[in-house]
Amino acid sequence: MFKVEAAELIVARLPLKFRFETSFGVQTEKVIPLLILHGDGVQGVAEGTMERAPMYREETITGALGLLREVFLPRILGRSFPNPEALNDALGSFRGNRMARAMVEMAAWDLWARTLGVPLGTLLGGRKEAVEVGVSLGIQPDEAATVEIVRRHVEEGYRRIKLKIKPGWDVQPVRAVREAFPDIRLTVDANSAYTLADAGRLRALDDFDLTYIEQPLAWDDLLDHAELARRLRTPLCLDESVASARDARQGLALGAGGVINIKVARVGGHAEARRVHDIAEAFGAPVWCGGMLESGVGRAHNIHLSTLPNFRLPGDTSSASRYWERDLIEEPLEAESGLMPVPPGPGTGVTLDRAFVGEIAELQEEHRV
């Protein structure tokens, strides 16, 4: 049992160490909403992964903050819950807005785990002490730059290289990388940039021994993915189009993909992420943990989730120092030879750097009953 005595909402902004280009556009910074739940002398922290504009999915930071203030937090403040799933049930009558709900649910998991003095991964059912990690590389200026950035990360020991692609930037860079590195585990991510009319172009990627092609078609589609999967040899990985365990079951049953990228915030929190994991395992489909340029707060949640057994492919939880000059947490999250150690200690095992967060925060609010 844990009680939610108070909550804090914080919005901070961190500059990225590099220009990150995908089919959505270019990012040079990350606006990070944080939710802190207080109770029983400890606190649980979660990070929102929605953006300012509805590019990845339909949620936005502005909308999420309004929902948290006016709807979600009033439903839980001052109340006691036997576990985070019971807290999530208190929000069960509301439709959609899974990323905003995930902030509440994930902070509750961290709070509950710290109250019990148990690592989050253990409560979720994980057993690993370290998880395999890959790296996601944005669109580069040319093929030579692409090969060079891949070389650097291969030398650092990352166990999967993922290239962002879009129409007009796909076959050429992938060919160049595969010719330079014939033996690496290589994948591509289209972020919904293609349509079924591009099947011929995507079929050309079959020549490069890719582990999977991630979310080539529309963010809310399963049927066309199933049709595309029948035309390709390379497995498809579903990302944006899986927002729930039901989506995962339907997508796998349709043959829309053979791999699922689980982003815990996208599906509404750890409990639903675990259900997606279990359904994929029942279908014999591996999963891996995707990233949304999280700070150490969200990265630690992702690492703990990745300790579950069906996370059989390297995820996006690469070293935090790749992204930030200074992180929002006190502990370093650094991969070693392609393995990310699970932060030890209760909850997520990381500590918010309150002094630094206070310096860069654009918004700080406290909410009580």
N, C-alpha and C positions, 0 to 999 in steps of 0.2 A: 504494500500500500504506500502511495506517495501523495502528497498534497501540493497543488500549485498555488503558492502563496502570492506570487507577484510575477510580472513579466517585464522585460525590456525589449524595445525595438530600436535597432541601430542600423544606419545605412552608412557604409564607408566606401571609399573609392581608392582602388589601387592601380597604378600604372603597370602595364605589362613590360617585361624586359625586351620584347620583340613585337614586331608587327605580325598579327595572326590573321591570315586571309583564308576564308572558306567560300563556298558558293553563296553564302548569305551576305558577304561583304568583308570589311576589314575591321578588326578590333585592335586598339592600342591601350585599352584600360578595361577594368572590370568594376562595375558598381555592385556592391555586395550587401544585401540585406541580411541582418542577423537577428535571431530571436533567442532570448535568454529566459528560461523559466527557473524560478527560485522556489525552493521548498526543502524543509527539513535540514536547513543549514548548508545545502549544496545547490549547485545550479547545473542545468543542462542547456547546451548551446547547439543551435542548428543554423544552417545557412540556406538562404533562398537562391535558386539557380535561374529564376526568371530574369528576363532582360528588360530594359526600358521600353523596347518596342517588341511586338509579338512576332518575332522572326522564327524562333525554334518551334515553339508551340504558341497557343493563343494567350497565355498569361503574361502580365506585365508587372513590374515592380510597383507602380502606382496602384494598380488594382489590388495587388496582394496586400499592400499596407492597409488599404481601406478595409478589406475583408478581415484582416487580423484585428484591427482596432474595433470595428463595429460589430462583427459577427462571431469570429472564432474565439478570441480571447474572453469575451464576456461569458461564453458557454463553459469555460474551464476554470477561470479564476476563482479561488476560494474553495474549490472542490477537491475531494480526495478520490483516487482511482486505484484499483487493485493492480493495474498494469497499463502499458501504453495503448494496447488494443481497446481497452475499455474507454480510455480517453478519446481515441479515434472514433469510437461508436457514438460519442456525444456530438460529433460533427457529421454523423452519417446521413442526416437528412438533406445535406447540401450537395448539389450536383457540381461535378467538374472541379476546377480550381485545385488540381491535385498538387501542384508545386507549393501553393500557399498552405494547404493542409499538411503537406509533408514537413514544412517548417515546424509546425506544432507537434506533430507526431515524432519527428526525429529528436527534437529537443526533449520531449517526454522520455524517449528511450534513454538518452544520455543521463537525464535526471534520475530515472529509476535505477539504472545501472550503478550510478554513483551512490545512490542511497543504499543499495545492496552491497556495494564494495566489489562489484564484479565487472570485468571487461565487457563492453558492448558485444563484441563478437561471440563471446561465450553464451550470452543470453540469446543471441540469434541462432545459435546452434553451430557456430564455426569452431574449427579446431586448429587452424594453421597458425604458425608463429610468424610467417612471412608469406607474401603473395607475389606471384609473377606479374611484372609490369612491362608494358610497351610504351610507345610514345606516339603522339598524334602530331603530324607536321603539316603546317599550313601551306598554302599555295606559294611557291617561290617565283622569283623573277624569270628564271629560265631553267632548262634541264640541267645545266652544269651546277647551278646553285642547289638544285634539288638533290643531285647525287652527293654533293659535298655535305649538306646538312644531314643526309642519311648516313654518310660515312662517320660523321662525328658521333652520332647516337649509337650506331652499331659498335663503335669502339668503346663507348661507355657501358655497353653490356645489355642494352634494352632488348627484350626478347620478342618484340614484334614492332614492326615499323608500319604506321598507317599514314597514307598520303591522302590529303584532301584533293578531290577532283571536281570538275564542273565541265559542261560542254565546251569543247575547244581546248581543254587542259586535262587530258585523261590518258589516252594511249601513249603519247610521246613521252611524258615524264615517267610513266610506269615502265615502259620499255627500257628507258635509260637506266632506271634504278635496278631493274631485274638483270640487265646485262652486266652492271657493275657488281651486283651482289646476288649471284645465282642461288645461294643457299639460305638466305634469310627468310623468316616468316613475314610475309608482306600482305597488307590489306589496303583497301581504298574506301573512302567515305564520301558519298555524293551529297549528303544532306538534302535529299529530295529534289535534286536539280534536273532530273531527267524525266521523260515520259516513256510510255511503251513504244512510241514511234522511234525512240533511240535504241531499240533492242539490238540492231546491227552494230552500232558503235560499242555498246556494252559487251556484245558477244566477242568483240576483238580482244577484250581483256582476258578471255579464257586462255589466251596463249601464254600468260605470265605466271601461272601457278600461284594464284592468290588464295589465301585462306578463306576469304569471303569478300563480297562487295556489300558495303553497308548502306542501307536506306537509299537506293537509287531513285525511287519513285515517290509519289506524293506522301506527305506527312500523315495523312489520315486514310491511307489506302492499304488494303490487303489483297483485293481481288486481282489488280493488275500486277502486283508483286508475284502472286501465284502463277500468273500467265508468263511473266518474265522468267521466273525460276525454271519453267519447263523448257525455255529456249536457251538456257545457259548451262554450261558445265560447272561453273564456279558457284558455290553456295551463296545465297543471299543472307545478310544479317539484318534483322529488323531492329529499328531504334525508335524514331519518332512515332511510328504507327502502333506501338505497344504501350498503351497507357494503363493497362490493368492485366490481371491474371486472365480475365476473359478474353481480352485481345490476344494474349499469348496463346491461349488454347485454340482460338479460332485461326490464328495465323499459322500455327504449326499443323493443325488439321487440314487446312487448305493447301499446304505446301508452299506458303508464301515466303518462307525462310527456313533455314536449317540451323541458324544461330540467332541468339537474342542478346542484344546489348541492354543490360539493366542499368538504368539511371534511377537511383532510389527516389529522387524528388519527382521525376517524371511520372512515376506510378503511384505517388501519394504517400510514400514512406516505407519504413523497413518491413512492416508486416506484409504489405502487398508485394514488395520486392521479393520477400521470401516465398510467397505464393507463386510468383512468376518463376522463380528458381525451381520450385518443386514441380510445376507443370512441365517446364522444359526438360527437367531430368526424367520425368515419366515418358516423354516423347523421345528420349535419347539425344536431345539437342543441347550442346554446351552453351553456357552463358559466360559473359564477361562484364566487368563494371566500367561503364563509360564515364567520361568526365565532362564538366561544363566550365572549365577554367576556375575551379573552386580554390578558395583560400584553404589554409590548413584545417579550418573547421569542417568544411564539407569533405575535404580529402580524407580526413581521419574517419569520418562516417563511412566513406566508400571503402577504405581499407578494411575496416571491421566487417562490413557486409561481404567482402570478397573472400573471407575465410570459410564461407560455406562450401560444401564439397563439389557442387556442379559448376563452380567458377573455374572452368578447365582451360580457359584461354586467357592470355595476359590482358590486363585492363589498362585504363588510362591514368592510373594513379602514379605517374612519374614524379621525380623529385620536385619538391616545391621551389627549390632554388632555380629551376629552369624558368619559372614564371615571374618571381617577385624578388626585388632587392631585399625587402623585409616582409615577412609574413604576418598574419594577424594572430598567430599563436607563438608561444615561447619555445616549444620543442621543434627541432628540425625534423622534417619528414623527407628523408633522402634514401633513394634506392641504391643498392649495392649489387653489382653484377646482375642486374635485371630482377632483383628481389627487393620488395619494400617490406621492411620489418613492421609488424603490427605494434602500434604504440602500446606500451604496457600500462597497467594501472586501471582503476575503475572507469567506467564509461568509455568515452572515446580515447581517453589517455592523454589528451592534450589540454592545454591551458590557454585561455584567451589572454593576449597581451593587452590588458586594459589600458595601460598608459598610452601605448601606441594607437590603439583603436580610438581612444579619446581625442588624440591629436588630429586624426584624419576624418573623424565622423562628421557627416553632413547632417545627420539627424540622430537624436537620442531622446527616447521617450520611456517613461516608466508607467506601468499600468497595474493598478490594484483594484480590489473589490470596492 
